[in-house]
Amino acid sequence: MSQATLKSLFGKRSEVSVWLQSLMHAMNMEICVEDDQHRVLFGTSAASLQTTEPVILAGEVVGWVKGERHAALVAQWLSIMIQKEAEKKKLGTEVLGMYQELNVIFNFSEKLAETIDPDVIAKITLEQAMHSIPSHSGVIVLWNAESNQLMIPAASGEPLFNETVLRANAGLLLKIGLSGNSEIMNDLSPLKKNEIINEEVQSVIYAAMKVKHRIMGAVILARRKAEQYTAAHLKLLVTLALQSSSAIESALLYEKNIREVREREEAILRIHEVTQKFVPHEFIHSLGKEVLTEVKLGDQVEKIVTVLFSDIRNYTTLSESMTPEENFSFVSSFNERMGPIIRKHNGFINQYLGDAIMAIFPDQPGDGLAAAVEMQHAVQEFNKERQLRHQASIQIGVGVHTGPLIMGITGDEKRMDATTISDTVNTASRLESLTKYYKASIILSDETLRQIDRSPDFRMRSLGKVQVKGKLAPVGIYECFSGNKESDVAKKEKTLTAFNEGLSAYLSKSFSDAIRAFSEVIAFHPEDLTAKFFIEKAIAYIEHGVPEEWAGVEEMIYK
């Protein structure tokens, strides 16, 4: 696609020309626009036009504006306009590139579908890779698990690879393509030292061939030019490698007619697997369906479930120090740790809400609390890794509540969505918000605690009752500190009696006694921020008085 030029702004029916003409008429001034070769694009060059201002694109002069006055303003405006034109062309180029890549992948898939011969598939793969990615030589290596040997079913281009040496260096290849990684190699010395590649090779790229987490082999490309491969090359090579891996695996296992049936089944399975990542199968099963294709608009069911909300504390401040890419990587890494924990405890993710998670536990309320505890332990391990990278530690707050919830399919015939409607969800979300207020890691409702069969397995402290926004009746809340660090858990257990005495005095308005009891907690455990919270509240009530009809219920006026 051609680059943006100043001339392209002054074509037929150009809005730029119309605007400049109107400006000249309105301000009674003369303007002349020339390209970088001083060819007139607009107006008429005249000796009277003494001022010359450059039009800049990407730090280079692409033209000139001549005039007596306002020439600089016009030049700046034209610089902005040509920059926008360049951005449009760049976007067009990127879209075209994406289309071409999709076309390559589509055509490649069709070619693979025409054969069940593994060697032919390997040759097609290497042919497509070298056609799409500039290379002078390429090989495909496959690992034969039965013979514990490397095979080279396809090689093409110049003899830059020593195939005999390549077969004998499985150990070295286990460090690159056969390790499951895919990358652009910067250090070629190990390959050259072992004479796997010629000295004239300057660039190497490889992509692992994997099937269901099993490493089959690798596609390796090389060229003599010093110019390195790009990330786009690596992305395409990985896609080709993964597609060919599936094809070779199928070819090794089935005859053609069986393979065709299997591919149809696998295609449907892949669709189901993908949809389950967006709509959990537990949600579909709750509606009495087996697969997503069976659901219809209006399907719904009401169940008693436990809802868990988690949120990263002070994430806004943390995210301000990261780029958008770093933010996305951080949240993805965090969610990858939390998701398996929730599923381990018989729950499923209903929504990922940026740095927050909403999960549903349809069976036992204890599953939700156990997941919350393990999530806190996982954050502690995550922080150890972050500290090694000199990154700030993070904290999460978790709210857990049990109650009725409607799960169903809403929307319209063109756009449906799996949704949950319940006051239970709102309460769980607000309990999570209360973790910041009470300086606790996990807060659960009394409704959840009443239904937990194995409550002695968890370490609990009552925090009294709160009147959350939107709720008529106050909610009893508890702190579960089982997910805290071991030293913190031990100290909170030691001071549990004093803490309970302090809370009892606090709720009965004996604030001086409450302060004494909570101070005893602080003396033994200075890091107990919840005890400090109650001391501060008690002092405030002593100094400013207690509201009429106050019965120990904290009114939370925010969500």
BELVEN-V779846 format. One record per residue. N is the residue number from 1. SS is DSSP state (H for helix, E for strand, L for the rest). D_CENTER is the distance of its C-alpha to the mean C-alpha in Angstrom with 1 decimal. Layout:
N_SS_D_CENTER, N_SS_D_CENTER
This chain:
1_L_32.3, 2_L_34.7, 3_L_33.9, 4_L_34.4, 5_L_38.0, 6_H_40.1, 7_H_42.4, 8_H_39.6, 9_H_39.6, 10_H_43.4, 11_L_43.6, 12_L_45.6, 13_L_44.9, 14_L_42.8, 15_H_41.6, 16_H_41.8, 17_H_45.4, 18_H_46.2, 19_H_44.6, 20_H_46.5, 21_H_49.7, 22_H_49.4, 23_H_48.7, 24_H_51.7, 25_H_53.9, 26_H_52.7, 27_H_53.1, 28_L_56.0, 29_L_54.6, 30_L_54.4, 31_E_51.2, 32_E_50.9, 33_E_47.6, 34_E_47.8, 35_E_45.4, 36_L_45.0, 37_L_48.3, 38_L_50.1, 39_L_50.4, 40_E_50.8, 41_E_48.1, 42_E_49.2, 43_L_52.4, 44_L_55.4, 45_L_55.8, 46_L_58.7, 47_L_60.3, 48_L_60.0, 49_L_56.2, 50_L_56.1, 51_E_52.5, 52_E_49.9, 53_E_46.2, 54_E_43.4, 55_E_40.5, 56_E_37.5, 57_E_34.4, 58_L_32.0, 59_L_34.7, 60_E_37.5, 61_E_40.4, 62_E_40.4, 63_E_43.4, 64_E_45.8, 65_E_46.9, 66_E_50.6, 67_E_52.3, 68_L_54.5, 69_L_52.0, 70_L_48.4, 71_H_47.7, 72_H_45.0, 73_H_43.3, 74_H_43.4, 75_H_42.1, 76_H_39.1, 77_H_38.5, 78_H_38.8, 79_H_36.4, 80_H_33.8, 81_H_34.7, 82_H_34.5, 83_H_31.2, 84_H_29.8, 85_H_31.6, 86_H_30.1, 87_H_26.5, 88_H_27.4, 89_H_28.8, 90_H_25.8, 91_H_23.5, 92_H_26.1, 93_H_26.0, 94_H_22.3, 95_H_22.6, 96_H_25.7, 97_H_23.9, 98_H_21.2, 99_H_24.1, 100_H_26.0, 101_H_23.2, 102_H_22.9, 103_H_26.6, 104_H_26.9, 105_H_24.6, 106_H_26.5, 107_H_29.8, 108_H_28.8, 109_H_27.9, 110_H_31.3, 111_H_33.1, 112_H_31.6, 113_H_32.8, 114_L_36.3, 115_L_37.0, 116_L_36.7, 117_L_38.1, 118_H_35.6, 119_H_37.4, 120_H_37.3, 121_H_33.6, 122_H_33.1, 123_H_35.4, 124_H_33.7, 125_H_30.3, 126_H_31.9, 127_H_33.8, 128_H_30.7, 129_H_28.7, 130_H_31.7, 131_H_32.3, 132_H_28.8, 133_L_28.2, 134_L_31.3, 135_L_32.8, 136_L_36.3, 137_E_35.9, 138_E_33.6, 139_E_33.8, 140_E_32.1, 141_E_32.6, 142_E_32.3, 143_E_32.8, 144_E_35.6, 145_L_35.0, 146_L_38.6, 147_L_40.4, 148_L_37.9, 149_E_38.3, 150_E_36.4, 151_E_37.2, 152_E_37.0, 153_E_37.2, 154_E_36.6, 155_E_37.4, 156_E_38.0, 157_E_39.1, 158_L_41.0, 159_L_41.8, 160_L_39.4, 161_E_38.4, 162_L_41.0, 163_H_40.4, 164_H_43.0, 165_H_41.4, 166_H_37.9, 167_H_38.9, 168_L_40.4, 169_L_37.3, 170_H_34.9, 171_H_34.2, 172_H_33.0, 173_H_30.8, 174_L_29.2, 175_L_27.7, 176_L_26.2, 177_H_25.5, 178_H_26.8, 179_H_24.5, 180_L_21.6, 181_L_20.1, 182_L_20.1, 183_E_20.9, 184_E_23.4, 185_E_26.2, 186_L_27.5, 187_L_30.2, 188_L_32.6, 189_H_35.3, 190_H_34.8, 191_H_35.1, 192_H_38.1, 193_H_39.7, 194_L_39.7, 195_L_40.9, 196_L_38.1, 197_E_37.8, 198_L_40.5, 199_L_40.8, 200_L_40.3, 201_L_36.7, 202_L_34.5, 203_E_31.0, 204_E_29.3, 205_E_26.0, 206_E_25.1, 207_E_22.7, 208_E_22.9, 209_E_24.2, 210_E_22.7, 211_E_23.5, 212_L_22.1, 213_L_21.2, 214_E_24.7, 215_E_25.3, 216_E_27.9, 217_E_28.4, 218_E_27.2, 219_E_27.8, 220_E_29.1, 221_E_30.2, 222_E_32.4, 223_E_34.2, 224_L_36.9, 225_L_35.5, 226_L_34.1, 227_L_31.4, 228_L_28.0, 229_L_25.8, 230_L_22.6, 231_H_18.9, 232_H_19.7, 233_H_22.4, 234_H_20.3, 235_H_17.7, 236_H_20.8, 237_H_22.5, 238_H_19.8, 239_H_19.8, 240_H_23.6, 241_H_23.8, 242_H_21.7, 243_H_23.7, 244_H_27.0, 245_H_26.1, 246_H_26.0, 247_H_29.2, 248_H_31.1, 249_H_30.2, 250_H_31.6, 251_H_34.6, 252_H_35.5, 253_H_35.5, 254_L_37.0, 255_L_39.8, 256_H_39.1, 257_H_39.9, 258_H_37.9, 259_H_35.0, 260_H_34.9, 261_H_34.9, 262_H_32.2, 263_H_29.9, 264_H_30.3, 265_H_29.5, 266_H_26.4, 267_H_25.3, 268_H_25.7, 269_H_24.0, 270_H_20.9, 271_H_20.8, 272_H_21.2, 273_H_18.5, 274_H_16.0, 275_H_17.4, 276_H_17.3, 277_H_13.5, 278_H_13.8, 279_L_17.2, 280_L_17.9, 281_H_21.3, 282_H_22.6, 283_H_22.4, 284_H_24.3, 285_H_26.8, 286_H_27.4, 287_L_28.7, 288_L_31.0, 289_L_29.4, 290_L_28.4, 291_L_26.0, 292_H_24.1, 293_H_26.8, 294_H_29.4, 295_L_28.1, 296_L_29.6, 297_L_29.4, 298_L_30.9, 299_L_30.3, 300_E_29.9, 301_E_30.8, 302_E_31.4, 303_E_30.7, 304_E_30.9, 305_E_27.5, 306_E_25.8, 307_E_22.8, 308_E_20.4, 309_E_18.4, 310_E_16.5, 311_E_15.4, 312_E_14.8, 313_L_18.1, 314_L_18.5, 315_H_14.9, 316_H_16.2, 317_H_18.5, 318_H_16.0, 319_H_13.6, 320_H_16.7, 321_L_17.2, 322_L_14.0, 323_L_13.2, 324_H_10.5, 325_H_9.0, 326_H_9.6, 327_H_8.2, 328_H_4.7, 329_H_5.6, 330_H_7.4, 331_H_5.6, 332_H_3.6, 333_H_7.3, 334_H_8.9, 335_H_7.9, 336_H_8.9, 337_H_12.1, 338_H_12.9, 339_H_12.6, 340_H_15.4, 341_H_17.5, 342_H_17.7, 343_H_18.6, 344_H_21.1, 345_L_22.9, 346_L_23.3, 347_L_20.7, 348_E_17.9, 349_E_14.8, 350_E_16.1, 351_E_13.2, 352_E_9.8, 353_E_10.9, 354_L_8.5, 355_L_9.8, 356_E_12.2, 357_E_12.9, 358_E_15.9, 359_E_17.4, 360_E_20.9, 361_E_23.5, 362_L_26.2, 363_L_28.7, 364_L_29.7, 365_H_28.7, 366_H_28.9, 367_H_25.9, 368_H_23.8, 369_H_25.4, 370_H_25.2, 371_H_21.4, 372_H_21.3, 373_H_23.5, 374_H_21.6, 375_H_18.3, 376_H_20.3, 377_H_21.6, 378_H_18.2, 379_H_17.3, 380_H_20.7, 381_H_19.9, 382_H_16.5, 383_H_18.7, 384_H_21.2, 385_H_18.8, 386_H_17.7, 387_H_21.4, 388_H_22.2, 389_L_19.9, 390_L_21.7, 391_L_18.8, 392_L_19.4, 393_L_19.3, 394_L_17.3, 395_L_18.7, 396_E_17.7, 397_E_20.1, 398_E_20.5, 399_E_22.9, 400_E_24.5, 401_E_27.0, 402_E_28.9, 403_E_30.5, 404_E_30.9, 405_E_28.1, 406_E_28.2, 407_E_25.7, 408_E_26.3, 409_E_25.6, 410_E_26.0, 411_E_25.9, 412_L_28.3, 413_L_29.4, 414_L_27.1, 415_L_23.9, 416_E_23.5, 417_E_21.0, 418_E_20.9, 419_E_21.6, 420_E_23.1, 421_E_26.0, 422_L_27.5, 423_H_28.7, 424_H_27.4, 425_H_23.8, 426_H_25.0, 427_H_26.9, 428_H_24.1, 429_H_21.9, 430_H_24.9, 431_H_25.7, 432_H_22.3, 433_H_23.4, 434_H_26.6, 435_H_25.2, 436_H_25.1, 437_H_28.6, 438_H_30.1, 439_L_28.2, 440_L_27.2, 441_L_24.1, 442_E_24.7, 443_E_26.9, 444_E_28.2, 445_E_30.8, 446_H_34.3, 447_H_33.8, 448_H_31.2, 449_H_33.4, 450_H_36.4, 451_L_34.8, 452_L_33.5, 453_L_36.0, 454_L_35.2, 455_H_34.9, 456_H_37.0, 457_H_34.1, 458_L_32.2, 459_L_33.3, 460_E_33.8, 461_E_35.3, 462_E_36.3, 463_E_35.3, 464_E_37.7, 465_E_36.9, 466_E_34.9, 467_E_35.4, 468_L_31.9, 469_L_31.7, 470_L_32.5, 471_L_34.2, 472_L_38.0, 473_L_38.5, 474_L_37.3, 475_E_34.8, 476_E_35.6, 477_E_32.7, 478_E_32.4, 479_E_30.4, 480_E_29.3, 481_L_29.2, 482_L_28.9, 483_L_25.4, 484_L_26.8, 485_L_27.9, 486_H_31.1, 487_H_33.4, 488_H_32.1, 489_H_32.7, 490_H_36.2, 491_H_37.2, 492_H_36.1, 493_H_38.1, 494_H_41.1, 495_L_41.0, 496_H_40.3, 497_H_43.9, 498_H_44.2, 499_H_40.9, 500_H_42.2, 501_H_45.5, 502_H_43.9, 503_H_41.9, 504_H_45.1, 505_H_47.1, 506_H_44.4, 507_H_44.4, 508_L_48.2, 509_L_48.3, 510_L_49.8, 511_H_47.6, 512_H_49.8, 513_H_49.6, 514_H_45.9, 515_H_45.5, 516_H_47.8, 517_H_45.8, 518_H_42.4, 519_H_43.9, 520_H_45.0, 521_H_41.4, 522_H_40.3, 523_H_43.2, 524_H_41.9, 525_L_38.2, 526_L_37.5, 527_L_33.7, 528_L_34.0, 529_H_32.5, 530_H_33.2, 531_H_36.9, 532_H_36.9, 533_H_35.4, 534_H_38.4, 535_H_40.8, 536_H_39.7, 537_H_40.0, 538_H_43.4, 539_H_44.7, 540_H_43.6, 541_H_45.5, 542_H_48.5, 543_H_48.6, 544_H_47.8, 545_L_48.9, 546_L_47.4, 547_L_46.8, 548_L_49.2, 549_L_48.4, 550_L_45.6, 551_L_45.2, 552_L_42.4, 553_E_39.7, 554_E_37.0, 555_E_36.2, 556_L_32.6, 557_L_32.7, 558_L_29.0, 559_L_26.0
